[in-house]
């Protein structure tokens, strides 16, 4: 019998044999905007359950922990894209991630799966967590064989970009409009720069 999180993990990561295979298959899926409706149709009920504080039992194994993280962090950004609700699961996701990291559960996941644990910290408007994120991505990179290093160098690069934004502004200016926060003049200038909105 399949664990309840297995269909989600199979949908998210596919069946690639190496991190590069998975990324080649899923990169536009992860970071594009073309699968939002599919996410809503297939997993919308689970996302709502997680956002309401449910599915604690998923935290009893590393794979379930990863599934809950996706429901709280990644899928709301798809299902509720460009709305306040896209960030509704962030706080709980951060707590769930930190609890699992204390158990070293990330080391029981595949390297490409660990990327999506660390993305929760990369999304946080907290410099200490950004610093931890970059530290963990560097460690993850160091663990990879040469054939996979370029992929993980890219993940580290994005983490360092996010870290620099939080160091500079203490928050992500590109979220200000959706979150109803007024932007400073420095932030408005920054948002005119290429690549400022990820």
C-alpha positions in Angstrom: 0.0 0.0 0.0 1.4 3.4 -1.0 2.1 5.9 1.7 -0.2 9.0 1.3 2.8 11.2 0.3 4.1 8.9 -2.4 1.9 10.1 -5.3 3.0 13.7 -4.5 6.7 12.8 -4.4 6.4 10.8 -7.7 4.6 13.8 -9.3 7.2 16.2 -8.1 10.4 14.3 -8.7 9.5 11.9 -11.5 11.6 8.8 -12.1 15.0 10.2 -13.2 17.9 8.1 -12.1 20.3 10.9 -11.4 19.9 14.5 -10.0 20.6 15.8 -13.5 18.0 13.5 -15.1 15.4 14.7 -12.5 16.2 18.3 -13.1 16.2 17.9 -16.9 12.7 16.4 -16.7 11.2 18.7 -14.0 13.0 22.0 -14.0 10.4 23.9 -16.0 7.7 22.1 -14.1 9.2 23.3 -10.8 10.0 26.9 -11.7 7.5 27.6 -14.5 3.8 28.5 -14.3 2.2 25.9 -16.6 1.3 23.3 -14.0 -0.7 25.4 -11.5 -4.0 24.0 -12.4 -2.7 20.4 -12.3 -1.3 21.1 -8.8 -4.7 22.5 -7.7 -6.7 19.6 -9.2 -4.4 16.8 -7.9 -3.3 18.1 -4.5 -5.4 21.1 -3.6 -7.3 19.3 -0.9 -4.0 18.1 0.7 -2.6 21.6 0.5 -5.6 23.1 2.3 -5.4 20.4 5.0 -1.7 21.2 5.5 -2.3 24.9 5.6 -5.0 24.4 8.2 -2.4 22.6 10.5 -3.2 19.0 9.6 -1.0 16.1 8.4 1.2 16.1 11.4 1.5 12.4 11.0 3.5 13.0 7.8 6.4 14.1 10.0 7.0 10.6 11.3 9.3 9.7 8.4 11.8 11.6 6.2 9.7 11.0 3.1 6.5 12.2 4.7 8.4 15.2 6.1 9.5 16.1 2.6 5.9 15.7 1.3 4.5 18.0 4.0 7.2 20.6 3.2 6.1 20.5 -0.5 2.5 21.0 0.5 3.4 24.0 2.7 6.0 25.7 0.6 6.0 24.8 -3.1 2.4 24.0 -3.9 0.8 27.1 -2.4 3.1 29.1 -4.6 1.6 27.3 -7.6 -2.0 27.0 -6.5 -2.2 30.6 -5.0 0.3 32.2 -7.3 0.5 36.1 -7.1 -1.8 36.2 -4.0 -1.3 36.5 -0.3 -2.1 32.8 0.2 1.0 31.8 -1.7 2.9 32.5 1.4 0.4 31.2 3.9 2.3 28.0 4.6 5.7 29.6 5.1 5.8 29.9 8.8 4.8 26.3 9.4 7.1 25.1 6.7 10.0 26.8 8.4 9.2 25.1 11.7 8.7 21.7 10.1 12.0 22.0 8.2 14.0 23.0 11.3 12.5 20.1 13.3 13.6 17.7 10.6 17.0 19.2 10.2 17.6 18.6 14.0 16.9 14.9 13.3 19.2 14.9 10.3 16.3 13.7 8.1 17.7 15.7 5.2 20.6 13.2 5.0 18.1 10.4 4.5 16.8 12.0 1.3 18.3 12.1 -2.2 20.4 15.1 -3.0 17.8 16.6 -5.4 15.1 16.1 -2.7 17.2 18.0 -0.2 17.2 21.0 -2.5 13.5 21.5 -1.7 14.0 21.2 2.0 16.5 24.0 1.8 14.3 26.1 -0.5 12.1 26.7 2.6 15.0 28.5 4.2 15.8 30.3 1.0 12.2 31.7 0.9 12.5 33.0 4.5 12.9 36.7 5.2 15.2 35.8 8.1 19.0 36.4 7.7 20.0 33.6 10.1 18.0 31.1 8.0 19.4 32.5 4.8 22.9 31.9 6.2 22.0 28.4 7.2 20.6 27.8 3.8 23.7 28.9 2.0 25.9 26.8 4.4 23.8 23.7 3.7 23.8 24.2 0.0 27.6 24.5 0.1 27.8 21.2 2.0 25.4 19.6 -0.4 27.6 20.8 -3.3 30.7 19.4 -1.8 29.1 16.0 -1.5 28.4 15.7 -5.2 30.5 14.0 -7.8 32.0 16.1 -10.5 29.2 15.1 -13.0 26.6 16.7 -10.8 28.5 19.7 -9.5 27.3 22.2 -12.1 23.6 21.6 -11.2 24.2 22.1 -7.5 26.4 25.1 -8.1 23.3 26.6 -9.7 21.2 25.9 -6.7 23.9 27.5 -4.5 24.1 30.5 -6.7 20.4 31.2 -6.3 20.6 30.7 -2.6 23.4 33.3 -2.4 21.4 35.7 -4.4 18.5 35.4 -2.0 20.9 35.8 0.9 22.2 39.0 -0.5 18.7 40.5 -0.9 17.9 39.7 2.7 21.2 41.2 3.9 20.4 44.4 1.9 16.7 44.9 2.6 15.7 42.5 5.4 12.9 41.2 3.1 12.1 40.4 -0.5 11.0 43.6 -2.2 9.3 41.6 -5.0 6.7 40.4 -2.4 5.8 43.9 -1.3 2.9 44.4 -3.6 1.2 41.1 -2.9 1.8 41.4 0.8 0.5 45.0 0.9 3.8 46.4 2.1 4.9 49.8 0.8 8.2 49.8 -1.0 11.0 52.1 -0.1 12.6 54.2 -2.9 15.7 51.9 -2.8 13.5 48.9 -3.2 11.6 50.4 -6.1 14.9 51.2 -7.8 16.0 47.6 -7.2 12.8 46.2 -8.6 13.6 47.9 -11.9 16.8 45.8 -12.2 16.8 42.6 -14.4 16.3 39.4 -12.4 15.1 41.2 -9.3 11.8 39.3 -9.1 13.0 35.7 -9.5 
